[in-house]
Amino acid sequence: MLGTILLIVLILILIGALPTWPHSSGWGYYPSGGIGLVLIIVVILLLMGRI
């Protein structure tokens, strides 16, 4: 249950950090890349049953 909520929140953060939105156009790809890495780690932990 907690893992699913965490996964949904990370996906929403990743979408909000994409540089196509006006508020994040000056950030470049760094925030979305970092959040994407965290998202991949969480998905791997979910698949392994650690979360």
mmCIF entry with sequence, helices, sheets and N, C-alpha, C, O atoms, coordinates in Angstrom:
data_MODEL
# 
_entry.id   MODEL 
# 
_entity.id                         1 
_entity.type                       polymer 
_entity.pdbx_number_of_molecules   1 
# 
_entity_poly.entity_id                      1 
_entity_poly.type                           'polypeptide(L)' 
_entity_poly.nstd_linkage                   no 
_entity_poly.nstd_monomer                   no 
_entity_poly.pdbx_seq_one_letter_code       MLGTILLIVLILILIGALPTWPHSSGWGYYPSGGIGLVLIIVVILLLMGRI 
_entity_poly.pdbx_seq_one_letter_code_can   MLGTILLIVLILILIGALPTWPHSSGWGYYPSGGIGLVLIIVVILLLMGRI 
_entity_poly.pdbx_strand_id                 A 
# 
loop_
_entity_poly_seq.entity_id 
_entity_poly_seq.num 
_entity_poly_seq.mon_id 
_entity_poly_seq.hetero 
1 1  MET n 
1 2  LEU n 
1 3  GLY n 
1 4  THR n 
1 5  ILE n 
1 6  LEU n 
1 7  LEU n 
1 8  ILE n 
1 9  VAL n 
1 10 LEU n 
1 11 ILE n 
1 12 LEU n 
1 13 ILE n 
1 14 LEU n 
1 15 ILE n 
1 16 GLY n 
1 17 ALA n 
1 18 LEU n 
1 19 PRO n 
1 20 THR n 
1 21 TRP n 
1 22 PRO n 
1 23 HIS n 
1 24 SER n 
1 25 SER n 
1 26 GLY n 
1 27 TRP n 
1 28 GLY n 
1 29 TYR n 
1 30 TYR n 
1 31 PRO n 
1 32 SER n 
1 33 GLY n 
1 34 GLY n 
1 35 ILE n 
1 36 GLY n 
1 37 LEU n 
1 38 VAL n 
1 39 LEU n 
1 40 ILE n 
1 41 ILE n 
1 42 VAL n 
1 43 VAL n 
1 44 ILE n 
1 45 LEU n 
1 46 LEU n 
1 47 LEU n 
1 48 MET n 
1 49 GLY n 
1 50 ARG n 
1 51 ILE n 
# 
_struct_asym.id          A 
_struct_asym.entity_id   1 
# 
loop_
_struct_conf.conf_type_id 
_struct_conf.id 
_struct_conf.pdbx_PDB_helix_id 
_struct_conf.beg_label_comp_id 
_struct_conf.beg_label_asym_id 
_struct_conf.beg_label_seq_id 
_struct_conf.pdbx_beg_PDB_ins_code 
_struct_conf.end_label_comp_id 
_struct_conf.end_label_asym_id 
_struct_conf.end_label_seq_id 
_struct_conf.pdbx_end_PDB_ins_code 
_struct_conf.beg_auth_comp_id 
_struct_conf.beg_auth_asym_id 
_struct_conf.beg_auth_seq_id 
_struct_conf.end_auth_comp_id 
_struct_conf.end_auth_asym_id 
_struct_conf.end_auth_seq_id 
_struct_conf.pdbx_PDB_helix_class 
_struct_conf.details 
_struct_conf.pdbx_PDB_helix_length 
HELX_P HELX_P1 AA1 LEU A 2  ? ALA A 17 ? LEU A 2  ALA A 17 1 ? 16 
HELX_P HELX_P2 AA2 PRO A 22 ? SER A 24 ? PRO A 22 SER A 24 5 ? 3  
HELX_P HELX_P3 AA3 TYR A 30 ? MET A 48 ? TYR A 30 MET A 48 1 ? 19 
# 
_struct_conf_type.id          HELX_P 
_struct_conf_type.criteria    ? 
_struct_conf_type.reference   ? 
# 
loop_
_atom_site.group_PDB 
_atom_site.id 
_atom_site.type_symbol 
_atom_site.label_atom_id 
_atom_site.label_alt_id 
_atom_site.label_comp_id 
_atom_site.label_asym_id 
_atom_site.label_entity_id 
_atom_site.label_seq_id 
_atom_site.pdbx_PDB_ins_code 
_atom_site.Cartn_x 
_atom_site.Cartn_y 
_atom_site.Cartn_z 
_atom_site.occupancy 
_atom_site.B_iso_or_equiv 
_atom_site.pdbx_formal_charge 
_atom_site.auth_seq_id 
_atom_site.auth_comp_id 
_atom_site.auth_asym_id 
_atom_site.auth_atom_id 
_atom_site.pdbx_PDB_model_num 
ATOM 1   N N  . MET A 1 1  ? 0.814  -1.192 0.000   1.00 0.00 ? 1  MET A N  1 
ATOM 2   C CA . MET A 1 1  ? 0.000  0.000  0.000   1.00 0.00 ? 1  MET A CA 1 
ATOM 3   C C  . MET A 1 1  ? 0.862  1.263  0.000   1.00 0.00 ? 1  MET A C  1 
ATOM 4   O O  . MET A 1 1  ? 0.647  2.168  -0.806  1.00 0.00 ? 1  MET A O  1 
ATOM 5   N N  . LEU A 1 2  ? 1.826  1.316  0.896   1.00 0.00 ? 2  LEU A N  1 
ATOM 6   C CA . LEU A 1 2  ? 2.708  2.476  0.969   1.00 0.00 ? 2  LEU A CA 1 
ATOM 7   C C  . LEU A 1 2  ? 3.548  2.604  -0.300  1.00 0.00 ? 2  LEU A C  1 
ATOM 8   O O  . LEU A 1 2  ? 3.798  3.713  -0.771  1.00 0.00 ? 2  LEU A O  1 
ATOM 9   N N  . GLY A 1 3  ? 3.979  1.483  -0.846  1.00 0.00 ? 3  GLY A N  1 
ATOM 10  C CA . GLY A 1 3  ? 4.773  1.504  -2.068  1.00 0.00 ? 3  GLY A CA 1 
ATOM 11  C C  . GLY A 1 3  ? 4.001  2.051  -3.243  1.00 0.00 ? 3  GLY A C  1 
ATOM 12  O O  . GLY A 1 3  ? 4.558  2.781  -4.063  1.00 0.00 ? 3  GLY A O  1 
ATOM 13  N N  . THR A 1 4  ? 2.729  1.712  -3.344  1.00 0.00 ? 4  THR A N  1 
ATOM 14  C CA . THR A 1 4  ? 1.898  2.210  -4.432  1.00 0.00 ? 4  THR A CA 1 
ATOM 15  C C  . THR A 1 4  ? 1.710  3.719  -4.329  1.00 0.00 ? 4  THR A C  1 
ATOM 16  O O  . THR A 1 4  ? 1.787  4.426  -5.334  1.00 0.00 ? 4  THR A O  1 
ATOM 17  N N  . ILE A 1 5  ? 1.466  4.207  -3.134  1.00 0.00 ? 5  ILE A N  1 
ATOM 18  C CA . ILE A 1 5  ? 1.312  5.644  -2.937  1.00 0.00 ? 5  ILE A CA 1 
ATOM 19  C C  . ILE A 1 5  ? 2.613  6.369  -3.262  1.00 0.00 ? 5  ILE A C  1 
ATOM 20  O O  . ILE A 1 5  ? 2.598  7.417  -3.907  1.00 0.00 ? 5  ILE A O  1 
ATOM 21  N N  . LEU A 1 6  ? 3.730  5.816  -2.821  1.00 0.00 ? 6  LEU A N  1 
ATOM 22  C CA . LEU A 1 6  ? 5.038  6.405  -3.112  1.00 0.00 ? 6  LEU A CA 1 
ATOM 23  C C  . LEU A 1 6  ? 5.312  6.434  -4.608  1.00 0.00 ? 6  LEU A C  1 
ATOM 24  O O  . LEU A 1 6  ? 5.847  7.415  -5.123  1.00 0.00 ? 6  LEU A O  1 
ATOM 25  N N  . LEU A 1 7  ? 4.952  5.376  -5.302  1.00 0.00 ? 7  LEU A N  1 
ATOM 26  C CA . LEU A 1 7  ? 5.146  5.305  -6.750  1.00 0.00 ? 7  LEU A CA 1 
ATOM 27  C C  . LEU A 1 7  ? 4.309  6.360  -7.467  1.00 0.00 ? 7  LEU A C  1 
ATOM 28  O O  . LEU A 1 7  ? 4.805  7.018  -8.382  1.00 0.00 ? 7  LEU A O  1 
ATOM 29  N N  . ILE A 1 8  ? 3.065  6.531  -7.075  1.00 0.00 ? 8  ILE A N  1 
ATOM 30  C CA . ILE A 1 8  ? 2.193  7.530  -7.699  1.00 0.00 ? 8  ILE A CA 1 
ATOM 31  C C  . ILE A 1 8  ? 2.720  8.939  -7.451  1.00 0.00 ? 8  ILE A C  1 
ATOM 32  O O  . ILE A 1 8  ? 2.720  9.768  -8.361  1.00 0.00 ? 8  ILE A O  1 
ATOM 33  N N  . VAL A 1 9  ? 3.163  9.218  -6.239  1.00 0.00 ? 9  VAL A N  1 
ATOM 34  C CA . VAL A 1 9  ? 3.698  10.545 -5.916  1.00 0.00 ? 9  VAL A CA 1 
ATOM 35  C C  . VAL A 1 9  ? 4.962  10.825 -6.728  1.00 0.00 ? 9  VAL A C  1 
ATOM 36  O O  . VAL A 1 9  ? 5.135  11.935 -7.231  1.00 0.00 ? 9  VAL A O  1 
ATOM 37  N N  . LEU A 1 10 ? 5.841  9.844  -6.862  1.00 0.00 ? 10 LEU A N  1 
ATOM 38  C CA . LEU A 1 10 ? 7.062  10.045 -7.646  1.00 0.00 ? 10 LEU A CA 1 
ATOM 39  C C  . LEU A 1 10 ? 6.763  10.269 -9.123  1.00 0.00 ? 10 LEU A C  1 
ATOM 40  O O  . LEU A 1 10 ? 7.438  11.069 -9.770  1.00 0.00 ? 10 LEU A O  1 
ATOM 41  N N  . ILE A 1 11 ? 5.775  9.585  -9.661  1.00 0.00 ? 11 ILE A N  1 
ATOM 42  C CA . ILE A 1 11 ? 5.403  9.796  -11.059 1.00 0.00 ? 11 ILE A CA 1 
ATOM 43  C C  . ILE A 1 11 ? 4.867  11.210 -11.256 1.00 0.00 ? 11 ILE A C  1 
ATOM 44  O O  . ILE A 1 11 ? 5.194  11.864 -12.247 1.00 0.00 ? 11 ILE A O  1 
ATOM 45  N N  . LEU A 1 12 ? 4.047  11.686 -10.320 1.00 0.00 ? 12 LEU A N  1 
ATOM 46  C CA . LEU A 1 12 ? 3.529  13.051 -10.425 1.00 0.00 ? 12 LEU A CA 1 
ATOM 47  C C  . LEU A 1 12 ? 4.641  14.088 -10.312 1.00 0.00 ? 12 LEU A C  1 
ATOM 48  O O  . LEU A 1 12 ? 4.621  15.096 -11.018 1.00 0.00 ? 12 LEU A O  1 
ATOM 49  N N  . ILE A 1 13 ? 5.608  13.850 -9.433  1.00 0.00 ? 13 ILE A N  1 
ATOM 50  C CA . ILE A 1 13 ? 6.745  14.762 -9.310  1.00 0.00 ? 13 ILE A CA 1 
ATOM 51  C C  . ILE A 1 13 ? 7.571  14.758 -10.594 1.00 0.00 ? 13 ILE A C  1 
ATOM 52  O O  . ILE A 1 13 ? 8.035  15.806 -11.042 1.00 0.00 ? 13 ILE A O  1 
ATOM 53  N N  . LEU A 1 14 ? 7.752  13.579 -11.184 1.00 0.00 ? 14 LEU A N  1 
ATOM 54  C CA . LEU A 1 14 ? 8.512  13.480 -12.429 1.00 0.00 ? 14 LEU A CA 1 
ATOM 55  C C  . LEU A 1 14 ? 7.829  14.248 -13.550 1.00 0.00 ? 14 LEU A C  1 
ATOM 56  O O  . LEU A 1 14 ? 8.495  14.934 -14.325 1.00 0.00 ? 14 LEU A O  1 
ATOM 57  N N  . ILE A 1 15 ? 6.519  14.141 -13.643 1.00 0.00 ? 15 ILE A N  1 
ATOM 58  C CA . ILE A 1 15 ? 5.781  14.881 -14.676 1.00 0.00 ? 15 ILE A CA 1 
ATOM 59  C C  . ILE A 1 15 ? 5.886  16.387 -14.432 1.00 0.00 ? 15 ILE A C  1 
ATOM 60  O O  . ILE A 1 15 ? 6.021  17.159 -15.381 1.00 0.00 ? 15 ILE A O  1 
ATOM 61  N N  . GLY A 1 16 ? 5.826  16.805 -13.175 1.00 0.00 ? 16 GLY A N  1 
ATOM 62  C CA . GLY A 1 16 ? 5.934  18.229 -12.856 1.00 0.00 ? 16 GLY A CA 1 
ATOM 63  C C  . GLY A 1 16 ? 7.315  18.801 -13.101 1.00 0.00 ? 16 GLY A C  1 
ATOM 64  O O  . GLY A 1 16 ? 7.456  20.009 -13.293 1.00 0.00 ? 16 GLY A O  1 
ATOM 65  N N  . ALA A 1 17 ? 8.342  17.956 -13.097 1.00 0.00 ? 17 ALA A N  1 
ATOM 66  C CA . ALA A 1 17 ? 9.715  18.438 -13.284 1.00 0.00 ? 17 ALA A CA 1 
ATOM 67  C C  . ALA A 1 17 ? 10.159 18.420 -14.737 1.00 0.00 ? 17 ALA A C  1 
ATOM 68  O O  . ALA A 1 17 ? 11.254 18.888 -15.050 1.00 0.00 ? 17 ALA A O  1 
ATOM 69  N N  . LEU A 1 18 ? 9.337  17.894 -15.626 1.00 0.00 ? 18 LEU A N  1 
ATOM 70  C CA . LEU A 1 18 ? 9.724  17.893 -17.040 1.00 0.00 ? 18 LEU A CA 1 
ATOM 71  C C  . LEU A 1 18 ? 9.854  19.324 -17.542 1.00 0.00 ? 18 LEU A C  1 
ATOM 72  O O  . LEU A 1 18 ? 9.030  20.173 -17.202 1.00 0.00 ? 18 LEU A O  1 
ATOM 73  N N  . PRO A 1 19 ? 10.868 19.602 -18.340 1.00 0.00 ? 19 PRO A N  1 
ATOM 74  C CA . PRO A 1 19 ? 11.122 20.990 -18.764 1.00 0.00 ? 19 PRO A CA 1 
ATOM 75  C C  . PRO A 1 19 ? 10.161 21.532 -19.813 1.00 0.00 ? 19 PRO A C  1 
ATOM 76  O O  . PRO A 1 19 ? 10.414 22.597 -20.375 1.00 0.00 ? 19 PRO A O  1 
ATOM 77  N N  . THR A 1 20 ? 9.061  20.827 -20.095 1.00 0.00 ? 20 THR A N  1 
ATOM 78  C CA . THR A 1 20 ? 8.100  21.343 -21.059 1.00 0.00 ? 20 THR A CA 1 
ATOM 79  C C  . THR A 1 20 ? 7.105  22.303 -20.413 1.00 0.00 ? 20 THR A C  1 
ATOM 80  O O  . THR A 1 20 ? 6.430  23.059 -21.112 1.00 0.00 ? 20 THR A O  1 
ATOM 81  N N  . TRP A 1 21 ? 7.011  22.276 -19.087 1.00 0.00 ? 21 TRP A N  1 
ATOM 82  C CA . TRP A 1 21 ? 6.090  23.167 -18.393 1.00 0.00 ? 21 TRP A CA 1 
ATOM 83  C C  . TRP A 1 21 ? 6.760  24.527 -18.197 1.00 0.00 ? 21 TRP A C  1 
ATOM 84  O O  . TRP A 1 21 ? 7.979  24.589 -18.032 1.00 0.00 ? 21 TRP A O  1 
ATOM 85  N N  . PRO A 1 22 ? 5.994  25.613 -18.212 1.00 0.00 ? 22 PRO A N  1 
ATOM 86  C CA . PRO A 1 22 ? 6.592  26.954 -18.101 1.00 0.00 ? 22 PRO A CA 1 
ATOM 87  C C  . PRO A 1 22 ? 7.389  27.185 -16.814 1.00 0.00 ? 22 PRO A C  1 
ATOM 88  O O  . PRO A 1 22 ? 8.414  27.867 -16.846 1.00 0.00 ? 22 PRO A O  1 
ATOM 89  N N  . HIS A 1 23 ? 6.942  26.634 -15.692 1.00 0.00 ? 23 HIS A N  1 
ATOM 90  C CA . HIS A 1 23 ? 7.634  26.904 -14.431 1.00 0.00 ? 23 HIS A CA 1 
ATOM 91  C C  . HIS A 1 23 ? 8.979  26.196 -14.336 1.00 0.00 ? 23 HIS A C  1 
ATOM 92  O O  . HIS A 1 23 ? 9.808  26.559 -13.502 1.00 0.00 ? 23 HIS A O  1 
ATOM 93  N N  . SER A 1 24 ? 9.206  25.194 -15.175 1.00 0.00 ? 24 SER A N  1 
ATOM 94  C CA . SER A 1 24 ? 10.449 24.433 -15.082 1.00 0.00 ? 24 SER A CA 1 
ATOM 95  C C  . SER A 1 24 ? 11.278 24.493 -16.360 1.00 0.00 ? 24 SER A C  1 
ATOM 96  O O  . SER A 1 24 ? 12.157 23.656 -16.565 1.00 0.00 ? 24 SER A O  1 
ATOM 97  N N  . SER A 1 25 ? 11.008 25.467 -17.214 1.00 0.00 ? 25 SER A N  1 
ATOM 98  C CA . SER A 1 25 ? 11.712 25.501 -18.503 1.00 0.00 ? 25 SER A CA 1 
ATOM 99  C C  . SER A 1 25 ? 13.185 25.847 -18.347 1.00 0.00 ? 25 SER A C  1 
ATOM 100 O O  . SER A 1 25 ? 13.989 25.452 -19.192 1.00 0.00 ? 25 SER A O  1 
ATOM 101 N N  . GLY A 1 26 ? 13.569 26.565 -17.304 1.00 0.00 ? 26 GLY A N  1 
ATOM 102 C CA . GLY A 1 26 ? 14.959 26.939 -17.107 1.00 0.00 ? 26 GLY A CA 1 
ATOM 103 C C  . GLY A 1 26 ? 15.775 25.909 -16.346 1.00 0.00 ? 26 GLY A C  1 
ATOM 104 O O  . GLY A 1 26 ? 16.983 26.080 -16.185 1.00 0.00 ? 26 GLY A O  1 
ATOM 105 N N  . TRP A 1 27 ? 15.150 24.857 -15.881 1.00 0.00 ? 27 TRP A N  1 
ATOM 106 C CA . TRP A 1 27 ? 15.841 23.868 -15.061 1.00 0.00 ? 27 TRP A CA 1 
ATOM 107 C C  . TRP A 1 27 ? 16.672 22.895 -15.881 1.00 0.00 ? 27 TRP A C  1 
ATOM 108 O O  . TRP A 1 27 ? 17.642 22.336 -15.369 1.00 0.00 ? 27 TRP A O  1 
ATOM 109 N N  . GLY A 1 28 ? 16.318 22.684 -17.126 1.00 0.00 ? 28 GLY A N  1 
ATOM 110 C CA . GLY A 1 28 ? 16.985 21.666 -17.928 1.00 0.00 ? 28 GLY A CA 1 
ATOM 111 C C  . GLY A 1 28 ? 16.461 20.280 -17.582 1.00 0.00 ? 28 GLY A C  1 
ATOM 112 O O  . GLY A 1 28 ? 15.368 20.145 -17.033 1.00 0.00 ? 28 GLY A O  1 
ATOM 113 N N  . TYR A 1 29 ? 17.242 19.250 -17.904 1.00 0.00 ? 29 TYR A N  1 
ATOM 114 C CA . TYR A 1 29 ? 16.795 17.881 -17.665 1.00 0.00 ? 29 TYR A CA 1 
ATOM 115 C C  . TYR A 1 29 ? 17.306 17.306 -16.350 1.00 0.00 ? 29 TYR A C  1 
ATOM 116 O O  . TYR A 1 29 ? 17.020 16.149 -16.043 1.00 0.00 ? 29 TYR A O  1 
ATOM 117 N N  . TYR A 1 30 ? 18.044 18.071 -15.575 1.00 0.00 ? 30 TYR A N  1 
ATOM 118 C CA . TYR A 1 30 ? 18.630 17.541 -14.350 1.00 0.00 ? 30 TYR A CA 1 
ATOM 119 C C  . TYR A 1 30 ? 17.587 17.077 -13.329 1.00 0.00 ? 30 TYR A C  1 
ATOM 120 O O  . TYR A 1 30 ? 17.706 15.954 -12.840 1.00 0.00 ? 30 TYR A O  1 
ATOM 121 N N  . PRO A 1 31 ? 16.568 17.877 -12.979 1.00 0.00 ? 31 PRO A N  1 
ATOM 122 C CA . PRO A 1 31 ? 15.604 17.413 -11.970 1.00 0.00 ? 31 PRO A CA 1 
ATOM 123 C C  . PRO A 1 31 ? 14.833 16.177 -12.404 1.00 0.00 ? 31 PRO A C  1 
ATOM 124 O O  . PRO A 1 31 ? 14.643 15.255 -11.610 1.00 0.00 ? 31 PRO A O  1 
ATOM 125 N N  . SER A 1 32 ? 14.386 16.146 -13.653 1.00 0.00 ? 32 SER A N  1 
ATOM 126 C CA . SER A 1 32 ? 13.608 14.988 -14.107 1.00 0.00 ? 32 SER A CA 1 
ATOM 127 C C  . SER A 1 32 ? 14.489 13.751 -14.192 1.00 0.00 ? 32 SER A C  1 
ATOM 128 O O  . SER A 1 32 ? 14.004 12.638 -13.991 1.00 0.00 ? 32 SER A O  1 
ATOM 129 N N  . GLY A 1 33 ? 15.765 13.922 -14.484 1.00 0.00 ? 33 GLY A N  1 
ATOM 130 C CA . GLY A 1 33 ? 16.675 12.778 -14.507 1.00 0.00 ? 33 GLY A CA 1 
ATOM 131 C C  . GLY A 1 33 ? 16.910 12.208 -13.126 1.00 0.00 ? 33 GLY A C  1 
ATOM 132 O O  . GLY A 1 33 ? 16.937 10.990 -12.947 1.00 0.00 ? 33 GLY A O  1 
ATOM 133 N N  . GLY A 1 34 ? 17.080 13.083 -12.148 1.00 0.00 ? 34 GLY A N  1 
ATOM 134 C CA . GLY A 1 34 ? 17.268 12.634 -10.768 1.00 0.00 ? 34 GLY A CA 1 
ATOM 135 C C  . GLY A 1 34 ? 16.029 11.966 -10.209 1.00 0.00 ? 34 GLY A C  1 
ATOM 136 O O  . GLY A 1 34 ? 16.118 10.935 -9.542  1.00 0.00 ? 34 GLY A O  1 
ATOM 137 N N  . ILE A 1 35 ? 14.872 12.552 -10.480 1.00 0.00 ? 35 ILE A N  1 
ATOM 138 C CA . ILE A 1 35 ? 13.618 11.972 -10.006 1.00 0.00 ? 35 ILE A CA 1 
ATOM 139 C C  . ILE A 1 35 ? 13.342 10.663 -10.739 1.00 0.00 ? 35 ILE A C  1 
ATOM 140 O O  . ILE A 1 35 ? 12.803 9.724  -10.153 1.00 0.00 ? 35 ILE A O  1 
ATOM 141 N N  . GLY A 1 36 ? 13.708 10.597 -12.009 1.00 0.00 ? 36 GLY A N  1 
ATOM 142 C CA . GLY A 1 36 ? 13.556 9.352  -12.758 1.00 0.00 ? 36 GLY A CA 1 
ATOM 143 C C  . GLY A 1 36 ? 14.412 8.236  -12.179 1.00 0.00 ? 36 GLY A C  1 
ATOM 144 O O  . GLY A 1 36 ? 13.987 7.082  -12.126 1.00 0.00 ? 36 GLY A O  1 
ATOM 145 N N  . LEU A 1 37 ? 15.615 8.581  -11.747 1.00 0.00 ? 37 LEU A N  1 
ATOM 146 C CA . LEU A 1 37 ? 16.488 7.594  -11.114 1.00 0.00 ? 37 LEU A CA 1 
ATOM 147 C C  . LEU A 1 37 ? 15.878 7.085  -9.811  1.00 0.00 ? 37 LEU A C  1 
ATOM 148 O O  . LEU A 1 37 ? 15.903 5.884  -9.539  1.00 0.00 ? 37 LEU A O  1 
ATOM 149 N N  . VAL A 1 38 ? 15.335 7.987  -9.013  1.00 0.00 ? 38 VAL A N  1 
ATOM 150 C CA . VAL A 1 38 ? 14.668 7.582  -7.775  1.00 0.00 ? 38 VAL A CA 1 
ATOM 151 C C  . VAL A 1 38 ? 13.463 6.705  -8.084  1.00 0.00 ? 38 VAL A C  1 
ATOM 152 O O  . VAL A 1 38 ? 13.206 5.731  -7.377  1.00 0.00 ? 38 VAL A O  1 
ATOM 153 N N  . LEU A 1 39 ? 12.724 7.044  -9.134  1.00 0.00 ? 39 LEU A N  1 
ATOM 154 C CA . LEU A 1 39 ? 11.567 6.255  -9.539  1.00 0.00 ? 39 LEU A CA 1 
ATOM 155 C C  . LEU A 1 39 ? 11.974 4.846  -9.943  1.00 0.00 ? 39 LEU A C  1 
ATOM 156 O O  . LEU A 1 39 ? 11.298 3.884  -9.578  1.00 0.00 ? 39 LEU A O  1 
ATOM 157 N N  . ILE A 1 40 ? 13.048 4.707  -10.678 1.00 0.00 ? 40 ILE A N  1 
ATOM 158 C CA . ILE A 1 40 ? 13.539 3.387  -11.077 1.00 0.00 ? 40 ILE A CA 1 
ATOM 159 C C  . ILE A 1 40 ? 13.939 2.574  -9.860  1.00 0.00 ? 40 ILE A C  1 
ATOM 160 O O  . ILE A 1 40 ? 13.639 1.382  -9.789  1.00 0.00 ? 40 ILE A O  1 
ATOM 161 N N  . ILE A 1 41 ? 14.611 3.197  -8.901  1.00 0.00 ? 41 ILE A N  1 
ATOM 162 C CA . ILE A 1 41 ? 15.014 2.497  -7.682  1.00 0.00 ? 41 ILE A CA 1 
ATOM 163 C C  . ILE A 1 41 ? 13.790 2.018  -6.906  1.00 0.00 ? 41 ILE A C  1 
ATOM 164 O O  . ILE A 1 41 ? 13.770 0.891  -6.410  1.00 0.00 ? 41 ILE A O  1 
ATOM 165 N N  . VAL A 1 42 ? 12.774 2.867  -6.800  1.00 0.00 ? 42 VAL A N  1 
ATOM 166 C CA . VAL A 1 42 ? 11.559 2.486  -6.074  1.00 0.00 ? 42 VAL A CA 1 
ATOM 167 C C  . VAL A 1 42 ? 10.844 1.341  -6.781  1.00 0.00 ? 42 VAL A C  1 
ATOM 168 O O  . VAL A 1 42 ? 10.341 0.431  -6.121  1.00 0.00 ? 42 VAL A O  1 
ATOM 169 N N  . VAL A 1 43 ? 10.789 1.368  -8.106  1.00 0.00 ? 43 VAL A N  1 
ATOM 170 C CA . VAL A 1 43 ? 10.148 0.284  -8.854  1.00 0.00 ? 43 VAL A CA 1 
ATOM 171 C C  . VAL A 1 43 ? 10.898 -1.027 -8.635  1.00 0.00 ? 43 VAL A C  1 
ATOM 172 O O  . VAL A 1 43 ? 10.278 -2.074 -8.446  1.00 0.00 ? 43 VAL A O  1 
ATOM 173 N N  . ILE A 1 44 ? 12.216 -0.975 -8.660  1.00 0.00 ? 44 ILE A N  1 
ATOM 174 C CA . ILE A 1 44 ? 13.008 -2.196 -8.412  1.00 0.00 ? 44 ILE A CA 1 
ATOM 175 C C  . ILE A 1 44 ? 12.751 -2.726 -7.003  1.00 0.00 ? 44 ILE A C  1 
ATOM 176 O O  . ILE A 1 44 ? 12.591 -3.932 -6.812  1.00 0.00 ? 44 ILE A O  1 
ATOM 177 N N  . LEU A 1 45 ? 12.710 -1.831 -6.019  1.00 0.00 ? 45 LEU A N  1 
ATOM 178 C CA . LEU A 1 45 ? 12.430 -2.265 -4.646  1.00 0.00 ? 45 LEU A CA 1 
ATOM 179 C C  . LEU A 1 45 ? 11.021 -2.841 -4.520  1.00 0.00 ? 45 LEU A C  1 
ATOM 180 O O  . LEU A 1 45 ? 10.807 -3.803 -3.783  1.00 0.00 ? 45 LEU A O  1 
ATOM 181 N N  . LEU A 1 46 ? 10.053 -2.251 -5.242  1.00 0.00 ? 46 LEU A N  1 
ATOM 182 C CA . LEU A 1 46 ? 8.704  -2.800 -5.221  1.00 0.00 ? 46 LEU A CA 1 
ATOM 183 C C  . LEU A 1 46 ? 8.660  -4.205 -5.811  1.00 0.00 ? 46 LEU A C  1 
ATOM 184 O O  . LEU A 1 46 ? 8.000  -5.094 -5.273  1.00 0.00 ? 46 LEU A O  1 
ATOM 185 N N  . LEU A 1 47 ? 9.370  -4.395 -6.920  1.00 0.00 ? 47 LEU A N  1 
ATOM 186 C CA . LEU A 1 47 ? 9.395  -5.712 -7.565  1.00 0.00 ? 47 LEU A CA 1 
ATOM 187 C C  . LEU A 1 47 ? 10.104 -6.756 -6.701  1.00 0.00 ? 47 LEU A C  1 
ATOM 188 O O  . LEU A 1 47 ? 9.765  -7.938 -6.749  1.00 0.00 ? 47 LEU A O  1 
ATOM 189 N N  . MET A 1 48 ? 11.076 -6.324 -5.923  1.00 0.00 ? 48 MET A N  1 
ATOM 190 C CA . MET A 1 48 ? 11.782 -7.255 -5.043  1.00 0.00 ? 48 MET A CA 1 
ATOM 191 C C  . MET A 1 48 ? 11.034 -7.508 -3.740  1.00 0.00 ? 48 MET A C  1 
ATOM 192 O O  . MET A 1 48 ? 11.402 -8.398 -2.974  1.00 0.00 ? 48 MET A O  1 
ATOM 193 N N  . GLY A 1 49 ? 9.984  -6.728 -3.486  1.00 0.00 ? 49 GLY A N  1 
ATOM 194 C CA . GLY A 1 49 ? 9.195  -6.905 -2.277  1.00 0.00 ? 49 GLY A CA 1 
ATOM 195 C C  . GLY A 1 49 ? 9.772  -6.255 -1.050  1.00 0.00 ? 49 GLY A C  1 
ATOM 196 O O  . GLY A 1 49 ? 9.404  -6.628 0.064   1.00 0.00 ? 49 GLY A O  1 
ATOM 197 N N  . ARG A 1 50 ? 10.666 -5.293 -1.207  1.00 0.00 ? 50 ARG A N  1 
ATOM 198 C CA . ARG A 1 50 ? 11.293 -4.617 -0.068  1.00 0.00 ? 50 ARG A CA 1 
ATOM 199 C C  . ARG A 1 50 ? 10.430 -3.494 0.481   1.00 0.00 ? 50 ARG A C  1 
ATOM 200 O O  . ARG A 1 50 ? 10.585 -3.108 1.640   1.00 0.00 ? 50 ARG A O  1 
ATOM 201 N N  . ILE A 1 51 ? 9.528  -2.963 -0.326  1.00 0.00 ? 51 ILE A N  1 
ATOM 202 C CA . ILE A 1 51 ? 8.651  -1.866 0.140   1.00 0.00 ? 51 ILE A CA 1 
ATOM 203 C C  . ILE A 1 51 ? 7.247  -2.408 0.244   1.00 0.00 ? 51 ILE A C  1 
ATOM 204 O O  . ILE A 1 51 ? 6.328  -1.678 0.615   1.00 0.00 ? 51 ILE A O  1 
# 
